[in-house]
Structure formats: C-alpha cells, structure tokens
C-alpha cells in the first residue's frame, strides 16, 4: 500500500448523540454467540476495489472521522447472566488491519476491547468484515459506503450528498439502533398460525477444507446482459440466479445418485435467500433486520426444466415477500424469545439449547444461501475511484458453500464462499452463464489470479 498525507486535515465535529451505554442483541443476532467456532465465524465481508493502491494514512483518517457517526458499531460484545449484549467500547478504537488470504476467519469477537467488525486493506482493496451479531449486509454496506466516500474526500475530491448515505458530523438518528424485530410485531394479532419445518436438504458432497481456510471465487459479469437473460424468462435478477443454482444442484445430485448405482437418497434442493425488511416495515435501523425465503424443488417429483425452475422460484418468492407472511415469521421468532422460560434460562444453558435447535432447524434444511445486496450507490464524484465491489457470504461448515452478489455500475459480482475442497458447483455455475453468451471473468483468493471462463 502506498502512503501519503490526507488532502483534508480538519477533523469534522460530530453532533452529540444520545446513544445508550449498552444494547441487547436483536432477535436475529441472539443465536450467533452460541454457534461461534473456528469454522463458524458469523462474519461476512464487503470489499471496494479501487483503481489505484490504497493510501493507508487516508484510510486510517477516514475511519477515525466516521467512527462517531456509527456509535452503535463502536461496541464490544459481552456475556451476561442471561444473554450476550453490546456495550460501548471505551477502551479501544477501530483501526485498519492487514488483510488475509482467508477472509472472514480467525476473528476474536467476544471480550473487552474487541470489535465485532474489522476494516482491512490490501493493495487496491478496502474491506470490512462484520459479524451478524452486529448488523446485516445493508448496515455493513452503509458503513463501507460512508468510509470510502470519506476516503475519496481526503484525496481532495469534493463529494456531493446523496440520500441514505450518512455524512460525517451530522446527528445520529436513534432509529438507526432500534431492534426493528420488536417494533414490527407491536400490532400483530394473537393466534397466528405456525410455520412448517422443512426437511433436510441436499448439500454439496465434499470434505471440508482445513480449519481456518475459506475459499472465495468471484465472477464478474455485465449487468445489462444478465438482466436481459432474466427478463427473457420473466423473472428478476435474484430469481434468475437462484434458478441457475437450483439447476446446477439438481444436475450435481443426479450425477451423485448415478455414481452410487441409483441407490443414493434423493433429497429436496432448497435455497435460503435473505430479504431486507426495512422497506416493508419503514425501518431505518442499521442493526439486523432481515428474514429468509426458501425457494426450492423436490427432485423426487421428477426432473425440472430450467423454465420450470424459473417459474417455481418466481412464484415462491412473490408469495413469501408478502408483508403478512413476513410478520408471521417475525412474530414466531420474537414471541419465543419473550417467553418467561427463555428469559430466565442462564446464558450457558441457552447456548446448549440454541446449538441443538440450529443443528436440527438451521443450515441442514438448506442446500446453500444466496444473498443479493443490489446496486452500490456512491456520490458521482467518487465513482471513478472504484472498479468493482465484492460481497462474500459468511462461512458455514454445514452447507459448506454460499453465494452472494451485488452490482457496481455496469458490473455484477457473483461470489461463492466455500469451505468445501471441491469446486464443482462454482465451475458448473459459471459455465452455465458462459454457455448462454455471458462473458465471465473470475478472480479467486486461492491464487490471486484472474482469467476468462469458457475458453473464449
């Protein structure tokens, strides 16, 4: 990384904010402390790729400038008698760390002076890694957008204000740290029907990589061209990519069953797709506020054509995204948390219970996860500094492989984060897109290389 003095040296003065000294974990975050392990880090990653090498002094100054604008991130995770909680971290300040070839791993998250996130830099990349105990993809993206905008300003570029991008020195809205899961069920009726539990799903059959290893393979494709493919099938971008994943997994399971002489067990194939609930409920929180929808197929009913897959995903997504359905899911989760038994159960007992619940109702029910954060928006003056952005999903030793995507200007980045030794799914996925005329460029943390897929 290069070094240089920031072009802007004045420290902006942040307005006072009435942020409390501590906060309880939100409903989505409560399970993660019980699941922490060397392979289950709970962390995901966002990267802004620059056109020029990172100036470390500018980045350190930018981080220092925006820290007070995000007081709900300047916290440490502590264990209480009944629950873990977030406490204002007054003994340390966040700083820029050197990057690692294995993202999202080897993070010490619980304890005095530690942050549940980190800012990392390498060559032309500025990355943030956040634990889901602190926030979701929307909150992390907002933070990184503010950080890199300030970084560009320190280079001497005056950036205009855009809606939804926090600015250094402005007052902090208390709604940014609310637990919106609790707010969403205030008017929920009693006696809502339960939600059926799906059976275990097919998952990529591969041994795990060594502990501490996490492979990332990212494909860069033109946004307009892949959107045209999606429109040809009458579906959204997320629905199209979900259908491609289901198609690849269906082919993989068929090959696996055939390799066992037809005696292998055929399982449902099911994705878990997080949905940002803020627009649905009018929330401005920067903490977790998402739920999952689970499009999938049951190959025991027969083989699905790609047209059938796109229809299946499209109609399932449209039904699941209804406000009433989402409110039912939130109500089930929050009311369970509020029960007297759960509230009085000591934390160490809760950890055991949550581990058992996750074992039977968590990642085993899904083949893999697919996240889409949408378009990255920055002030137009800052845009020339960046080539593309990357979203890396959190590692899972159960599903082994997860997929995530976001777009920057004309480029969509689709990334696979994997703990599996094999790369069959990634290879099949990008070959599927290449066979339909899409130019796909792949980069990987395994060898820091870049090459074209499909032999073209």
RODO-2510 file (C-alpha; in nm, 4 decimals, decimal comma):
residues 456
     n   res          X          Y          Z
     1     x     0,0000     0,0000     0,0000
     2     x     0,1142     0,3472    -0,0756
     3     x     0,1339     0,6231     0,1818
     4     x     0,0616     0,9926     0,1691
     5     x    -0,0758     1,2750     0,3732
     6     x    -0,4511     1,3309     0,3541
     7     x    -0,5501     1,6279     0,1451
     8     x    -0,8128     1,7181     0,4074
     9     x    -0,6740     1,7517     0,7579
    10     x    -0,9514     1,9151     0,9571
    11     x    -1,1314     1,6831     1,1954
    12     x    -1,5075     1,7086     1,1448
    13     x    -1,7016     1,7546     1,4675
    14     x    -1,9812     1,5041     1,5105
    15     x    -2,3041     1,6197     1,6682
    16     x    -2,3851     1,4781     2,0126
    17     x    -2,5954     1,1635     2,0055
    18     x    -2,7965     1,0038     2,2885
    19     x    -2,6649     0,6546     2,2259
    20     x    -2,7094     0,4325     2,5352
    21     x    -2,4178     0,2635     2,7065
    22     x    -2,5369    -0,0843     2,6111
    23     x    -2,7911    -0,2664     2,3925
    24     x    -2,9323    -0,6182     2,3916
    25     x    -2,8712    -0,8261     2,0807
    26     x    -3,1511    -0,8100     1,8268
    27     x    -3,3625    -1,1164     1,7554
    28     x    -3,1544    -1,2303     1,4587
    29     x    -2,8246    -1,1864     1,6457
    30     x    -2,9082    -1,3822     1,9607
    31     x    -2,8245    -1,7259     1,8205
    32     x    -2,4769    -1,6430     1,6899
    33     x    -2,2740    -1,6276     2,0166
    34     x    -2,3753    -1,9886     2,0841
    35     x    -2,2511    -2,1000     1,7409
    36     x    -1,9122    -1,9274     1,7394
    37     x    -1,6289    -2,1629     1,6454
    38     x    -1,3125    -2,1531     1,4309
    39     x    -1,5227    -2,2643     1,1332
    40     x    -1,8447    -2,0777     1,2193
    41     x    -1,7153    -1,7224     1,2486
    42     x    -2,0540    -1,5469     1,1823
    43     x    -1,8645    -1,2903     0,9701
    44     x    -1,9334    -1,1723     0,6157
    45     x    -1,7272    -0,9372     0,4005
    46     x    -1,7709    -0,6391     0,1704
    47     x    -1,4863    -0,5122    -0,0485
    48     x    -1,4470    -0,1938    -0,2512
    49     x    -1,1904    -0,2461    -0,5270
    50     x    -1,0059     0,0729    -0,6210
    51     x    -0,8374     0,1775    -0,9428
    52     x    -0,5196     0,2669    -0,7514
    53     x    -0,3400     0,1231    -0,4451
    54     x    -0,4882     0,2117    -0,1074
    55     x    -0,3325     0,5061     0,0780
    56     x    -0,3170     0,3726     0,4327
    57     x    -0,2954     0,7134     0,6044
    58     x    -0,6050     0,8345     0,4222
    59     x    -0,7935     0,5185     0,5165
    60     x    -0,6948     0,5429     0,8852
    61     x    -0,8065     0,9074     0,8884
    62     x    -1,1354     0,8244     0,7137
    63     x    -1,2084     0,5508     0,9671
    64     x    -1,1342     0,7861     1,2561
    65     x    -1,3595     1,0529     1,1045
    66     x    -1,6665     0,8359     1,0549
    67     x    -1,6434     0,6292     1,3750
    68     x    -1,8564     0,8682     1,5815
    69     x    -2,1234     0,8709     1,3094
    70     x    -2,1790     0,4979     1,3767
    71     x    -2,1800     0,4766     1,7603
    72     x    -2,3812     0,1520     1,7507
    73     x    -2,0842    -0,0159     1,5781
    74     x    -1,8244     0,1152     1,8267
    75     x    -1,9164    -0,1592     2,0735
    76     x    -1,7804    -0,4742     2,2316
    77     x    -1,9711    -0,7980     2,2768
    78     x    -2,0045    -0,9071     2,6391
    79     x    -2,1551    -1,2162     2,8021
    80     x    -2,4218    -1,1508     3,0634
    81     x    -2,6000    -1,3880     3,3007
    82     x    -2,8941    -1,4423     3,0648
    83     x    -2,7889    -1,3040     2,7231
    84     x    -2,4922    -1,1580     2,5449
    85     x    -2,5159    -0,7826     2,4916
    86     x    -2,3395    -0,4950     2,3155
    87     x    -2,1541    -0,2450     2,5350
    88     x    -1,9932     0,0810     2,4258
    89     x    -1,6232     0,0104     2,3650
    90     x    -1,4397     0,2841     2,5520
    91     x    -1,1037     0,1055     2,5773
    92     x    -1,0143     0,0823     2,2066
    93     x    -1,0691     0,2493     1,8730
    94     x    -1,1158     0,0623     1,5441
    95     x    -0,8080     0,0623     1,3216
    96     x    -0,7132    -0,0695     0,9795
    97     x    -0,5730    -0,4235     0,9721
    98     x    -0,3627    -0,6012     0,7117
    99     x    -0,5725    -0,8357     0,5009
   100     x    -0,5514    -1,2149     0,4935
   101     x    -0,5832    -1,4667     0,2120
   102     x    -0,8664    -1,6299     0,4111
   103     x    -1,1379    -1,3686     0,4697
   104     x    -1,3977    -1,3844     0,7488
   105     x    -1,1847    -1,6207     0,9588
   106     x    -0,9764    -1,6078     1,2795
   107     x    -1,1705    -1,3259     1,4447
   108     x    -1,1871    -1,2882     1,8230
   109     x    -1,5274    -1,1273     1,8722
   110     x    -1,6190    -1,1572     2,2387
   111     x    -1,4338    -0,9718     2,5113
   112     x    -1,3260    -0,6360     2,6403
   113     x    -1,1732    -0,4024     2,3807
   114     x    -1,2661    -0,6204     2,0805
   115     x    -1,4945    -0,5085     1,7986
   116     x    -1,7448    -0,7371     1,6198
   117     x    -1,6156    -0,5960     1,2906
   118     x    -1,2848    -0,5061     1,1293
   119     x    -1,1538    -0,2878     0,8475
   120     x    -0,8870    -0,4473     0,6289
   121     x    -0,6732    -0,3294     0,3370
   122     x    -0,4533    -0,4931     0,0753
   123     x    -0,3165    -0,3470    -0,2485
   124     x    -0,6217    -0,1907    -0,4218
   125     x    -0,8863    -0,3326    -0,1849
   126     x    -1,0650    -0,1821     0,1147
   127     x    -1,2703    -0,4414     0,3011
   128     x    -1,4951    -0,4560     0,6035
   129     x    -1,5903    -0,7775     0,7805
   130     x    -1,8894    -0,7684     1,0123
   131     x    -2,0322    -1,0294     1,2450
   132     x    -2,4037    -1,0935     1,2065
   133     x    -2,4198    -1,0351     1,5810
   134     x    -2,3826    -0,6654     1,4981
   135     x    -2,5539    -0,5975     1,1671
   136     x    -2,6612    -0,7387     0,8319
   137     x    -2,5499    -0,6689     0,4767
   138     x    -2,7440    -0,3439     0,4493
   139     x    -2,5871    -0,1998     0,7641
   140     x    -2,2363    -0,3104     0,6645
   141     x    -2,2743    -0,1694     0,3131
   142     x    -2,3888     0,1648     0,4523
   143     x    -2,0795     0,1770     0,6737
   144     x    -1,8392     0,0895     0,3897
   145     x    -2,0020     0,3408     0,1555
   146     x    -1,9548     0,6136     0,4165
   147     x    -1,5964     0,5037     0,4817
   148     x    -1,4826     0,5038     0,1185
   149     x    -1,6670     0,8288     0,0429
   150     x    -1,4718     0,9938     0,3229
   151     x    -1,1536     0,8305     0,1891
   152     x    -1,2152     0,9856    -0,1538
   153     x    -1,2841     1,3246     0,0072
   154     x    -0,9474     1,3056     0,1837
   155     x    -0,7835     1,2678    -0,1568
   156     x    -0,9112     1,6149    -0,2430
   157     x    -1,2358     1,5299    -0,4255
   158     x    -1,5454     1,7180    -0,3094
   159     x    -1,8348     1,4694    -0,2935
   160     x    -2,1997     1,5689    -0,3084
   161     x    -2,4580     1,4414    -0,0617
   162     x    -2,6834     1,1531    -0,1641
   163     x    -2,9895     1,0214     0,0139
   164     x    -2,9308     0,7322     0,2511
   165     x    -2,5552     0,7866     0,2883
   166     x    -2,4578     0,9002     0,6417
   167     x    -2,2304     1,2014     0,6490
   168     x    -1,9585     1,2886     0,8973
   169     x    -2,0747     1,5388     1,1601
   170     x    -2,4498     1,5004     1,1111
   171     x    -2,6750     1,3982     1,4039
   172     x    -2,7315     1,0279     1,4576
   173     x    -3,0954     0,9220     1,4291
   174     x    -3,1916     0,7000     1,7289
   175     x    -3,3966     0,4878     1,4884
   176     x    -3,0669     0,3620     1,3478
   177     x    -3,0040     0,1418     1,6528
   178     x    -3,3585     0,0197     1,7240
   179     x    -3,4438    -0,3507     1,7307
   180     x    -3,6925    -0,3406     1,4434
   181     x    -3,7965    -0,7017     1,5008
   182     x    -3,9578    -0,5909     1,8264
   183     x    -4,1226    -0,2889     1,6630
   184     x    -4,2636    -0,4956     1,3766
   185     x    -4,4863    -0,7117     1,5985
   186     x    -4,6449    -0,4344     1,8075
   187     x    -4,9717    -0,4615     1,6134
   188     x    -4,9529    -0,8321     1,5315
   189     x    -5,2711    -1,0262     1,6110
   190     x    -5,2591    -1,3171     1,8522
   191     x    -5,3087    -1,6759     1,7416
   192     x    -5,1064    -1,6505     1,4211
   193     x    -5,0566    -1,9930     1,2566
   194     x    -4,7221    -2,1617     1,2917
   195     x    -4,4648    -2,2146     1,0195
   196     x    -4,3948    -2,5707     0,8981
   197     x    -4,0412    -2,7038     0,9403
   198     x    -3,8818    -2,8212     0,6120
   199     x    -3,6957    -3,1496     0,5961
   200     x    -3,3198    -3,1725     0,5457
   201     x    -3,1967    -3,0654     0,2023
   202     x    -2,9303    -3,1863    -0,0389
   203     x    -2,5923    -3,0198     0,0150
   204     x    -2,2658    -3,0206    -0,1787
   205     x    -2,0997    -3,3564    -0,1000
   206     x    -1,7380    -3,2661    -0,0318
   207     x    -1,4872    -3,2921     0,2514
   208     x    -1,4157    -2,9667     0,4334
   209     x    -1,1091    -2,7539     0,3780
   210     x    -0,8644    -2,7404     0,6717
   211     x    -0,9823    -2,5302     0,9669
   212     x    -0,9139    -2,1626     0,9048
   213     x    -0,9316    -2,1910     0,5257
   214     x    -1,2083    -2,0183     0,3302
   215     x    -1,2038    -2,0117    -0,0490
   216     x    -1,3669    -1,7262    -0,2404
   217     x    -1,4331    -1,7443    -0,6147
   218     x    -1,5932    -1,4341    -0,7691
   219     x    -1,7291    -1,3951    -1,1209
   220     x    -1,7714    -1,0532    -1,2830
   221     x    -2,0437    -1,0296    -1,5479
   222     x    -2,2073    -0,7376    -1,7326
   223     x    -2,5243    -0,6277    -1,5519
   224     x    -2,7203    -0,5481    -1,8688
   225     x    -2,6514    -0,8832    -2,0299
   226     x    -2,7501    -1,0986    -1,7320
   227     x    -3,0583    -0,8811    -1,6742
   228     x    -3,1585    -0,9460    -2,0362
   229     x    -3,1394    -1,3212    -1,9700
   230     x    -3,3547    -1,2796    -1,6597
   231     x    -3,6141    -1,0735    -1,8483
   232     x    -3,6302    -1,3379    -2,1210
   233     x    -3,7683    -1,5703    -1,8525
   234     x    -3,9900    -1,3038    -1,6918
   235     x    -3,8048    -1,3049    -1,3591
   236     x    -3,5864    -1,0750    -1,1511
   237     x    -3,2079    -1,0983    -1,1321
   238     x    -3,2185    -1,2704    -0,7918
   239     x    -3,4792    -1,5181    -0,9154
   240     x    -3,2725    -1,5958    -1,2251
   241     x    -2,9524    -1,6617    -1,0296
   242     x    -3,1497    -1,8742    -0,7797
   243     x    -3,2867    -2,0828    -1,0692
   244     x    -2,9337    -2,1312    -1,2099
   245     x    -2,8130    -2,2509    -0,8684
   246     x    -3,1050    -2,4931    -0,8383
   247     x    -3,0321    -2,6237    -1,1895
   248     x    -2,6645    -2,6837    -1,1062
   249     x    -2,7507    -2,8541    -0,7780
   250     x    -3,0130    -3,0717    -0,9496
   251     x    -2,7534    -3,1876    -1,2047
   252     x    -2,4989    -3,2476    -0,9284
   253     x    -2,7361    -3,4621    -0,7235
   254     x    -2,8333    -3,6652    -1,0302
   255     x    -2,4652    -3,7382    -1,1007
   256     x    -2,4044    -3,8308    -0,7373
   257     x    -2,7005    -4,0709    -0,7318
   258     x    -2,5923    -4,2250    -1,0645
   259     x    -2,2396    -4,2744    -0,9288
   260     x    -2,3909    -4,4821    -0,6485
   261     x    -2,5699    -4,7064    -0,8962
   262     x    -2,9007    -4,5290    -0,8440
   263     x    -2,9125    -4,6276    -0,4773
   264     x    -2,8349    -4,2834    -0,3345
   265     x    -3,1051    -4,0942    -0,1490
   266     x    -3,2686    -3,8079    -0,3388
   267     x    -3,3288    -3,5033    -0,1207
   268     x    -3,5086    -3,1717    -0,1729
   269     x    -3,2960    -2,8844    -0,3004
   270     x    -3,3679    -2,5618    -0,1178
   271     x    -3,2034    -2,2182    -0,1079
   272     x    -3,2175    -1,9660     0,1733
   273     x    -3,2432    -1,6083     0,0455
   274     x    -3,2247    -1,3205     0,2976
   275     x    -3,4736    -1,0378     0,2438
   276     x    -3,4162    -0,6810     0,3653
   277     x    -3,7253    -0,5930     0,5726
   278     x    -3,6592    -0,2188     0,6033
   279     x    -3,8677    -0,1077     0,3028
   280     x    -4,1531    -0,3381     0,4052
   281     x    -4,1792    -0,2000     0,7599
   282     x    -4,0432     0,1530     0,7143
   283     x    -3,7353     0,0856     0,9299
   284     x    -3,4119     0,2881     0,9381
   285     x    -3,2200     0,0527     1,1651
   286     x    -2,8558    -0,0251     1,0969
   287     x    -2,8766    -0,3435     1,3013
   288     x    -3,0039    -0,6761     1,1669
   289     x    -3,3458    -0,6602     1,0047
   290     x    -3,3922    -0,9409     0,7561
   291     x    -3,5652    -1,2759     0,7186
   292     x    -3,5228    -1,5658     0,4803
   293     x    -3,7354    -1,7004     0,1993
   294     x    -3,6622    -2,0524     0,0786
   295     x    -3,7297    -2,1268    -0,2898
   296     x    -3,6605    -2,4850    -0,3849
   297     x    -3,7640    -2,8018    -0,5628
   298     x    -3,8257    -3,1652    -0,4744
   299     x    -3,6484    -3,3800    -0,7363
   300     x    -3,8381    -3,6860    -0,6109
   301     x    -4,1274    -3,5477    -0,8178
   302     x    -3,9183    -3,5630    -1,1354
   303     x    -3,6635    -3,3547    -1,3204
   304     x    -3,7314    -2,9823    -1,3546
   305     x    -3,6581    -2,7982    -1,6791
   306     x    -3,4980    -2,4551    -1,6466
   307     x    -3,8279    -2,2905    -1,7407
   308     x    -3,9990    -2,4812    -1,4590
   309     x    -3,7246    -2,3742    -1,2190
   310     x    -3,7660    -2,0046    -1,3014
   311     x    -4,1449    -2,0332    -1,2588
   312     x    -4,1081    -2,2194    -0,9282
   313     x    -3,8654    -1,9624    -0,7876
   314     x    -4,0637    -1,6634    -0,9152
   315     x    -4,3971    -1,7633    -0,7633
   316     x    -4,2447    -1,8800    -0,4359
   317     x    -4,0582    -1,5510    -0,3941
   318     x    -4,3659    -1,3403    -0,4741
   319     x    -4,5764    -1,5258    -0,2186
   320     x    -4,3082    -1,5221     0,0515
   321     x    -4,2397    -1,1475     0,0212
   322     x    -4,5888    -1,0508     0,1346
   323     x    -4,5968    -0,8366     0,4492
   324     x    -4,8414    -1,0699     0,6285
   325     x    -4,6179    -1,3708     0,5742
   326     x    -4,3103    -1,1851     0,6975
   327     x    -4,4949    -1,0562     1,0045
   328     x    -4,5919    -1,4144     1,0889
   329     x    -4,2267    -1,5223     1,0779
   330     x    -4,1113    -1,2275     1,2905
   331     x    -4,3876    -1,2879     1,5450
   332     x    -4,2914    -1,6548     1,5810
   333     x    -3,9271    -1,5664     1,6434
   334     x    -3,9810    -1,2747     1,8819
   335     x    -4,2550    -1,4345     2,0919
   336     x    -4,0324    -1,7353     2,1500
   337     x    -3,7595    -1,5017     2,2716
   338     x    -4,0046    -1,3274     2,5092
   339     x    -4,1244    -1,6423     2,6845
   340     x    -4,0627    -1,6489     3,0600
   341     x    -3,8670    -1,9746     3,0344
   342     x    -3,6275    -1,8316     2,7766
   343     x    -3,5813    -1,5073     2,9655
   344     x    -3,4922    -1,6813     3,2937
   345     x    -3,2702    -1,9513     3,1422
   346     x    -2,8972    -1,8854     3,2158
   347     x    -2,6841    -1,7978     2,9163
   348     x    -2,4747    -2,1156     2,9276
   349     x    -2,7928    -2,3260     2,9139
   350     x    -2,9300    -2,1123     2,6297
   351     x    -2,6097    -2,1771     2,4358
   352     x    -2,6649    -2,5542     2,4508
   353     x    -3,0330    -2,5219     2,3575
   354     x    -2,9563    -2,2893     2,0647
   355     x    -2,6861    -2,5237     1,9359
   356     x    -2,9332    -2,8136     1,9367
   357     x    -3,2047    -2,6044     1,7701
   358     x    -2,9645    -2,4853     1,4999
   359     x    -2,8433    -2,8409     1,4393
   360     x    -3,1964    -2,9576     1,3575
   361     x    -3,3536    -2,6399     1,2160
   362     x    -3,0588    -2,4422     1,0769
   363     x    -2,8317    -2,4893     0,7762
   364     x    -2,9163    -2,8597     0,7372
   365     x    -3,2550    -2,7561     0,5960
   366     x    -3,0975    -2,5693     0,3059
   367     x    -2,8613    -2,6534     0,0222
   368     x    -2,6946    -2,3123     0,0301
   369     x    -2,7615    -1,9426     0,0830
   370     x    -2,7971    -1,6721    -0,1827
   371     x    -2,7671    -1,3024    -0,0886
   372     x    -2,8185    -1,0039    -0,3174
   373     x    -2,7398    -0,6561    -0,1820
   374     x    -2,8402    -0,4857    -0,5073
   375     x    -2,6700    -0,1778    -0,6511
   376     x    -2,3990     0,0147    -0,4700
   377     x    -2,4734     0,3883    -0,4720
   378     x    -2,1996     0,6493    -0,4167
   379     x    -2,1712     1,0217    -0,4919
   380     x    -2,0957     1,0565    -0,8656
   381     x    -1,7705     1,2371    -0,7876
   382     x    -1,6417     0,9265    -0,6041
   383     x    -1,7339     0,6738    -0,8725
   384     x    -1,4132     0,6946    -1,0839
   385     x    -1,2064     0,5709    -0,7887
   386     x    -1,3637     0,2204    -0,7966
   387     x    -1,3609    -0,0703    -1,0429
   388     x    -1,5992    -0,3167    -0,8754
   389     x    -1,7341    -0,4289    -0,5384
   390     x    -1,7425    -0,7767    -0,3845
   391     x    -1,9752    -0,9354    -0,1265
   392     x    -1,8506    -1,2528     0,0446
   393     x    -2,1089    -1,4590     0,2391
   394     x    -2,0373    -1,5927     0,5887
   395     x    -1,8714    -1,9365     0,6097
   396     x    -2,0816    -2,2387     0,7028
   397     x    -1,9312    -2,5810     0,7794
   398     x    -2,2802    -2,7324     0,7244
   399     x    -2,3895    -2,6036     0,3840
   400     x    -2,0166    -2,5593     0,3006
   401     x    -2,0913    -2,3268     0,0060
   402     x    -2,2842    -1,9996    -0,0030
   403     x    -2,3338    -1,7414    -0,2782
   404     x    -2,3628    -1,3607    -0,2673
   405     x    -2,3801    -1,0800    -0,5203
   406     x    -2,4004    -0,7049    -0,5661
   407     x    -2,3532    -0,4682    -0,8580
   408     x    -2,1439    -0,1599    -0,9187
   409     x    -2,2305     0,0483    -1,2244
   410     x    -2,2192    -0,1951    -1,5204
   411     x    -2,0621    -0,4913    -1,3352
   412     x    -2,2325    -0,7613    -1,1312
   413     x    -2,0068    -0,9566    -0,8957
   414     x    -2,1285    -1,3066    -0,8001
   415     x    -1,9145    -1,4654    -0,5270
   416     x    -1,9017    -1,8132    -0,3804
   417     x    -1,7615    -1,8536    -0,0314
   418     x    -1,6711    -2,2164     0,0271
   419     x    -1,5347    -2,4458     0,2943
   420     x    -1,5581    -2,7431     0,0535
   421     x    -1,2485    -2,8933    -0,1038
   422     x    -1,4261    -2,9370    -0,4381
   423     x    -1,5235    -2,6525    -0,6716
   424     x    -1,7827    -2,8393    -0,8798
   425     x    -2,0687    -2,6020    -0,8041
   426     x    -1,8739    -2,2863    -0,8827
   427     x    -1,7419    -2,4359    -1,2063
   428     x    -2,0860    -2,5559    -1,3192
   429     x    -2,2495    -2,2238    -1,2312
   430     x    -2,0118    -2,0029    -1,4283
   431     x    -2,0092    -2,2467    -1,7213
   432     x    -2,3898    -2,2263    -1,7275
   433     x    -2,3706    -1,8474    -1,7658
   434     x    -2,0863    -1,8656    -2,0192
   435     x    -2,2806    -2,1147    -2,2332
   436     x    -2,5559    -1,8527    -2,2649
   437     x    -2,3208    -1,5967    -2,4090
   438     x    -2,2199    -1,4095    -2,0951
   439     x    -1,8552    -1,3006    -2,0685
   440     x    -1,7448    -1,4096    -1,7208
   441     x    -1,4202    -1,3058    -1,5518
   442     x    -1,3199    -1,4983    -1,2421
   443     x    -1,0926    -1,3981    -0,9558
   444     x    -1,0063    -1,6098    -0,6550
   445     x    -0,8311    -1,5707    -0,3242
   446     x    -0,6804    -1,9172    -0,3783
   447     x    -0,4164    -1,7936    -0,6222
   448     x    -0,4907    -1,4205    -0,6628
   449     x    -0,5360    -1,4834    -1,0332
   450     x    -0,7844    -1,3598    -1,2908
   451     x    -0,8882    -1,5409    -1,6056
   452     x    -1,1701    -1,5823    -1,8533
   453     x    -1,4187    -1,8687    -1,8213
   454     x    -1,5419    -2,0779    -2,1127
   455     x    -1,2257    -2,0712    -2,3208
   456     x    -1,3253    -1,7518    -2,5034
***
